[in-house]
Amino acid sequence: MPRPATGAGTSQRRRGLAGFAAIAFALFVITSTACVGNLSPGGGWASPVPAGGWIYQASRNGQLFRMGARTGEVDQSWHYPQGKPFGVIYGTPLVTEKAVYAAAYTCRGDQCNAKVFAIDVDTALPVWSEQAFGVDTEIVGPLALHGNTLLFGTSNIGRDKTPGGFLYAIDATPDADKPLAERVGNRLKWRLPVDGKVWGGVTVDGDVAYFGAMDRTVYAVNVSDSIPAAADPARERVLWRFTSNGAIVSKPVVFGDKVYVGDFDGKLYSLDIRSRKGDSTSKTLDQGREWVYEAGAWVWSQPLIHDGVIFFGTLGGQVHAVDPASGRSAWPSPVKLEGEIIGRPEIVRGPGGQLLAVPSNKEDVWLLDLRSGQQIGEFVTRAGVAASPVSREGFVFIHTLDDKLQTFAVSSRARVNCIETVDRKACS
């Protein structure tokens, strides 16, 4: 795999080539799994979602179903859609007390169409009268919710071949919660154009949404409903930007007054919200409050912050632990695993204490000691894992790239359950 140029002496030309290579790689990842002529079902990146005693899962062919978190039995009465799926679901579904939100897309040649939909968490029936919100684009990252506003990033729209994308804000309110006169209308609230495709997830903290784009920029956007609908989003909503040297698909993490995010130039950034508001260049780091950590390979994985340490993986297979205060490594050295790390690491709590579970797109989920990074063992999936593993009550739920929802007991690391997600039956 090619590596981006790093180091203080890197020329502008090499940085440009690194940015181009990053975009080319990301294009390859998406198009090779989802859009080759007519849709060739891909996906397998959506993580399990625990909620209300259930584990919700999106399959590679664009269906949603759920399984009992304690029983491991599929709820055969709950799945969506009943008919032909809308397309491939890449982003992890969003589950609330009332609804499950997801986005799927399909492509014919270079023309793609995405559907954002919401279904009742109890009945799996659509909660919107129009069933889905459609837009001619790809939606790759997971959705986010701010009040009754659903937020998501897109690529360019329709036949527009510019490299830009959008942050969309649509009304998420179920029609049952609206007066009859308001149940039919335009679900779009506003959309913000940006200079790069948005393939990562959106993180909401308070009234601010943070996301990265392929134009190498991190955006902080005011998503409050107090801003008039007629306002120009580019002027009224964008609070600040930060431009790095590489494309950004890593979902930002907000902790206190800091934003942590990785890029395709092989770096992890700690951005101070106060410093960002005062930086007119959008590029200058505040040396007293901000730092950059050299990871040495492209960062797609969302960072995890646990007990005062930042954990994240790279597409070079390295796992890093970083002190958020200093930006220095918290381990003697990074840990090298086989394969690429796309999903976020997870904390696994077992009888022997806490371990870091790291997915590899080649095979297995690896277990590392939190303090040293030493390899302790693995959950043997016998398939690649791009999705983030999920740990709950002594079990770890893993969605593998061969489209199985596998369950492991933390105590023994043995597989105790396996579901073929396409037909929702036990693995053969």
C-alpha positions in Angstrom: 0.0 0.0 0.0 1.4 3.4 -0.9 2.2 5.8 2.0 1.7 9.5 2.2 4.7 11.8 2.4 5.4 13.0 6.0 7.9 15.2 7.7 8.5 18.9 8.0 10.6 19.0 4.8 7.9 17.6 2.6 7.4 19.8 -0.5 4.0 21.1 -1.6 4.2 18.9 -4.7 4.7 15.7 -2.7 1.8 16.8 -0.4 -0.4 17.2 -3.4 0.6 13.7 -4.7 -0.1 12.3 -1.3 -3.5 13.8 -1.2 -4.3 12.5 -4.7 -3.1 9.0 -3.7 -5.3 9.1 -0.6 -8.4 10.0 -2.7 -7.6 7.4 -5.3 -7.3 4.8 -2.5 -10.6 5.7 -1.0 -12.3 5.7 -4.4 -10.9 2.2 -4.9 -12.2 1.0 -1.5 -15.7 2.3 -2.1 -16.1 1.5 -5.8 -14.5 -2.0 -5.6 -17.1 -3.0 -3.0 -20.2 -1.1 -4.0 -20.4 0.5 -7.5 -19.1 -1.6 -10.4 -21.6 -1.1 -13.3 -24.8 -2.2 -11.8 -24.7 -2.6 -8.0 -22.5 -5.5 -6.9 -23.5 -5.9 -3.2 -20.7 -4.9 -0.9 -20.8 -3.3 2.5 -20.0 -5.3 5.6 -18.8 -2.2 7.4 -21.9 -1.6 9.6 -21.2 -2.4 13.2 -23.7 -4.1 15.5 -25.8 -1.7 17.6 -27.0 -2.7 21.1 -30.3 -1.1 22.2 -33.1 -2.2 24.5 -32.0 -5.8 24.9 -31.5 -6.2 21.1 -28.5 -6.2 18.8 -29.5 -4.4 15.5 -27.5 -5.2 12.4 -27.4 -4.1 8.8 -26.6 -6.8 6.2 -24.5 -6.5 3.1 -27.6 -6.6 0.9 -29.2 -3.6 2.6 -31.5 -5.2 5.1 -32.0 -4.4 8.8 -32.8 -7.1 11.4 -32.3 -7.6 15.2 -31.2 -10.4 17.5 -31.8 -10.9 21.2 -28.6 -9.7 23.0 -29.0 -12.5 25.7 -30.6 -15.3 23.7 -28.8 -14.9 20.3 -32.2 -15.6 18.6 -33.2 -13.5 15.6 -36.5 -11.7 15.8 -38.1 -13.1 12.6 -41.0 -10.6 12.9 -38.7 -7.6 12.8 -36.8 -6.8 9.6 -36.8 -4.1 6.9 -37.5 -3.7 4.1 -40.0 -6.4 3.4 -39.4 -6.1 -0.3 -36.4 -5.1 -2.4 -33.7 -3.4 -0.4 -32.8 0.2 -1.2 -29.1 -0.7 -1.8 -25.9 -1.2 0.2 -25.8 0.0 3.8 -22.2 1.1 4.7 -22.8 3.3 7.8 -23.8 1.8 11.1 -27.5 2.3 11.8 -28.6 4.8 14.4 -31.1 3.5 17.0 -33.2 5.6 19.3 -36.0 4.8 21.7 -38.5 5.4 18.9 -36.8 4.7 15.5 -34.0 3.1 13.6 -32.4 5.3 11.0 -30.1 4.1 8.2 -28.9 5.1 4.7 -28.5 2.8 1.7 -27.3 3.5 -1.9 -27.1 1.8 -5.2 -25.3 2.8 -8.4 -25.7 2.3 -12.1 -22.3 3.1 -13.7 -21.3 6.4 -12.1 -24.9 7.4 -11.2 -25.8 6.7 -7.6 -29.0 7.1 -5.7 -29.2 7.0 -1.9 -32.2 6.6 0.4 -32.3 7.7 4.0 -35.1 5.9 5.9 -36.5 5.6 9.4 -38.5 2.7 10.8 -40.3 2.1 14.1 -38.1 0.5 16.7 -41.0 -1.9 17.7 -42.7 -2.7 14.5 -40.1 -2.1 11.8 -42.6 -0.1 9.8 -41.7 3.2 8.1 -42.3 6.3 10.3 -42.3 8.7 7.4 -45.2 8.8 4.9 -42.8 9.1 2.0 -40.9 6.0 3.4 -37.5 7.4 2.4 -35.6 10.6 1.7 -33.8 10.3 -1.7 -30.8 12.1 -3.1 -28.7 11.2 -6.1 -25.4 10.5 -4.4 -23.5 8.1 -2.2 -23.9 8.1 1.6 -21.0 6.2 3.2 -20.7 7.4 6.8 -23.1 6.8 9.7 -25.9 9.2 10.4 -26.1 11.5 13.4 -29.0 13.1 15.3 -29.4 16.5 16.9 -32.9 16.8 18.4 -35.3 16.1 15.5 -32.6 16.8 12.9 -30.9 14.0 11.1 -27.4 14.8 9.8 -25.3 13.0 7.2 -22.6 13.7 4.7 -22.7 13.0 0.9 -20.6 13.0 -2.2 -21.5 15.3 -5.1 -25.1 15.3 -6.3 -26.4 13.8 -9.5 -24.3 14.5 -12.6 -22.3 17.2 -10.9 -18.7 15.9 -11.2 -17.1 18.5 -9.0 -15.1 17.0 -6.1 -17.4 18.6 -3.5 -20.0 17.2 -1.2 -22.6 18.2 1.3 -23.7 18.1 4.9 -27.4 17.4 4.9 -29.9 18.3 7.6 -33.4 16.7 7.3 -36.4 16.5 9.6 -36.3 13.2 11.5 -39.6 13.6 13.2 -42.0 10.6 12.8 -45.2 11.5 11.0 -47.2 10.3 14.0 -45.8 13.1 16.0 -46.9 15.8 13.5 -50.2 17.4 12.7 -51.8 16.1 9.5 -51.1 19.3 7.6 -47.3 18.8 8.2 -47.0 15.2 7.2 -46.5 15.8 3.6 -43.9 18.3 2.6 -40.2 18.9 2.1 -38.2 17.0 4.7 -35.0 18.9 3.8 -34.1 21.6 6.4 -30.9 22.8 4.9 -27.7 21.6 3.3 -24.1 22.9 3.5 -21.9 22.6 0.4 -18.2 21.7 1.1 -15.2 21.4 -1.2 -14.8 17.6 -0.8 -16.8 14.4 -0.6 -18.0 13.6 2.9 -17.5 9.8 3.5 -16.9 9.8 7.2 -19.3 10.1 10.1 -20.7 13.2 11.8 -20.1 13.8 15.5 -22.5 16.1 17.4 -21.6 17.8 20.6 -24.1 20.3 21.9 -25.3 22.4 19.0 -22.1 21.8 16.9 -21.5 19.0 14.3 -17.9 18.0 13.5 -16.9 16.1 10.4 -14.1 15.7 7.9 -14.1 15.7 4.1 -11.9 14.6 1.2 -10.8 18.2 0.7 -8.5 17.6 3.8 -10.7 19.8 6.0 -12.4 19.4 9.4 -15.5 21.4 9.7 -17.3 22.7 12.8 -20.9 23.6 12.0 -23.7 25.1 14.1 -26.7 22.9 13.6 -29.1 24.7 16.0 -32.6 25.3 14.9 -32.3 28.8 16.1 -30.6 29.8 12.9 -33.4 30.7 10.3 -34.1 28.2 7.6 -33.5 30.8 5.0 -30.0 31.6 6.2 -27.0 30.9 4.0 -25.4 27.8 5.7 -21.9 28.6 4.4 -22.0 32.0 6.2 -24.3 31.5 9.1 -23.5 27.9 10.2 -19.7 27.3 9.7 -18.0 28.1 13.0 -14.4 27.2 11.9 -12.4 25.0 9.6 -9.0 23.2 9.9 -7.1 22.1 6.9 -4.6 19.2 7.2 -2.3 17.6 4.6 -4.5 14.6 3.9 -8.1 13.6 3.1 -10.2 13.0 6.2 -12.7 10.1 6.6 -12.0 9.4 10.3 -15.0 10.3 12.4 -13.9 13.0 14.9 -14.1 12.5 18.6 -14.9 15.4 20.9 -13.6 15.2 24.5 -13.9 18.4 26.6 -12.7 21.3 24.5 -10.7 19.1 22.1 -11.5 17.5 18.8 -9.4 14.4 17.9 -9.3 13.3 14.2 -7.0 11.4 11.9 -6.2 11.9 8.2 -4.8 10.2 5.1 -1.4 12.0 5.6 -0.8 9.6 8.5 -1.5 12.0 11.3 -3.7 12.3 14.4 -4.6 15.9 15.3 -5.7 17.3 18.7 -7.6 20.5 17.8 -8.5 23.0 20.5 -12.0 24.5 19.9 -11.1 27.9 21.3 -7.9 28.0 19.2 -9.7 27.0 16.1 -12.2 29.9 16.5 -9.3 32.4 16.5 -7.3 30.9 13.6 -7.9 32.9 10.5 -5.6 30.7 8.4 -7.5 27.5 9.2 -4.0 25.8 9.1 -1.9 27.1 12.0 -1.7 24.9 15.0 -1.7 26.5 18.5 1.5 25.0 19.9 0.4 25.6 23.4 -3.0 23.9 23.1 -2.8 21.6 20.0 -0.6 18.9 18.7 -0.1 16.5 15.8 1.0 12.9 16.2 2.8 11.1 13.4 1.1 7.7 12.9 3.1 6.8 9.8 0.1 5.4 7.8 -3.4 6.5 6.7 -5.9 6.9 9.5 -9.5 5.7 8.7 -10.4 4.4 12.2 -12.2 6.6 14.6 -10.1 7.2 17.8 -11.3 5.8 21.1 -10.6 7.6 24.3 -10.5 5.5 27.5 -9.0 6.2 30.9 -7.0 9.1 29.7 -5.5 7.4 26.6 -6.4 7.7 22.9 -6.4 4.4 21.0 -6.6 4.2 17.2 -5.5 2.1 14.2 -4.1 2.8 10.8 -4.5 1.2 7.3 -0.9 0.1 7.8 -2.0 -2.2 10.5 -0.5 -0.3 13.4 -2.3 0.3 16.7 -1.3 3.4 18.6 -1.9 4.6 22.1 -1.4 8.4 22.7 -1.4 10.7 25.7 -4.0 13.3 24.9 -2.2 16.0 27.0 1.2 15.7 25.4 0.5 14.0 22.0 3.2 11.4 22.8 3.0 7.7 22.6 1.6 6.0 25.7 3.1 2.6 24.7 6.8 1.8 24.2 6.0 1.5 20.5 3.0 1.0 18.2 1.7 -2.6 17.8 1.7 -4.1 14.3 -1.1 -6.4 13.3 -1.8 -8.2 10.0 -4.2 -6.4 7.7 -5.7 -2.9 7.8 -7.6 -1.3 10.7 -10.8 0.4 9.6 -13.2 0.0 12.5 -12.8 1.7 15.9 -11.2 -0.4 18.7 -13.4 -1.4 21.6 -12.8 -2.0 25.3 -13.5 -5.6 26.3 -14.2 -6.3 30.0 -13.4 -9.8 31.0 -12.6 -11.7 34.2 -8.9 -10.8 33.9 -9.5 -7.1 33.4 -9.9 -4.8 30.5 -8.4 -5.4 27.0 -8.4 -3.5 23.8 -10.2 -5.3 20.9 -8.9 -4.3 17.5 -10.5 -5.4 14.2 -8.4 -6.4 11.2 -9.8 -6.5 7.7 -7.7 -9.5 7.0 -8.9 -11.7 9.8 -9.9 -11.8 13.5 -10.3 -9.2 16.2 -7.1 -8.9 18.3 -6.8 -8.4 22.0 -4.1 -6.1 23.4 -3.1 -5.1 26.9 -4.2 -1.6 27.5 -1.0 -0.5 29.3 1.7 -2.1 27.1 0.0 -3.0 23.8 1.2 -6.6 24.2 -0.9 -9.1 22.2 -3.0 -11.2 24.6 -5.1 -13.3 22.1 -7.8 -12.9 19.6 -11.4 -13.6 18.7 -11.0 -16.0 15.8 -13.5 -14.8 13.1 -11.9 -16.6 10.1 -12.9 -13.6 8.1 -11.9 -10.0 7.8 -13.5 -7.3 10.0 -14.0 -3.7 8.9 -16.8 -2.9 11.4 -16.1 -1.9 15.0 -16.7 -4.8 17.5 -19.2 -4.2 20.3 -18.9 -5.5 23.8 -21.8 -6.0 26.1 -22.3 -8.0 29.3 -19.6 -10.5 28.8 -20.1 -11.0 25.0 -18.5 -9.4 22.0 -20.6 -9.0 18.8 -18.7 -8.8 15.5 -19.9 -8.2 11.9 -17.5 -9.8 9.5 -16.8 -9.1 5.9 -18.4 -12.4 4.9 -21.6 -11.0 6.3 -21.9 -12.9 9.5 -22.9 -11.6 12.9 -20.7 -13.6 15.2 -20.9 -13.6 19.0 -18.0 -14.5 21.3 -17.8 -15.1 25.1 -15.2 -12.8 26.6 -14.3 -15.3 29.3 -13.4 -18.2 26.9 -12.9 -16.2 23.7 -15.0 -19.0 22.0 -17.6 -18.3 19.4 -21.0 -19.0 20.9 -23.4 -17.8 18.2 -23.3 -17.0 14.5 -26.0 -15.6 12.2 -25.9 -15.3 8.4 -27.2 -11.8 8.0 -28.6 -12.1 4.5 -31.1 -14.9 5.3 -31.1 -14.3 9.1 -30.4 -18.0 9.9 -27.8 -19.8 11.9 -24.4 -20.2 10.2 -23.9 -23.5 8.5 
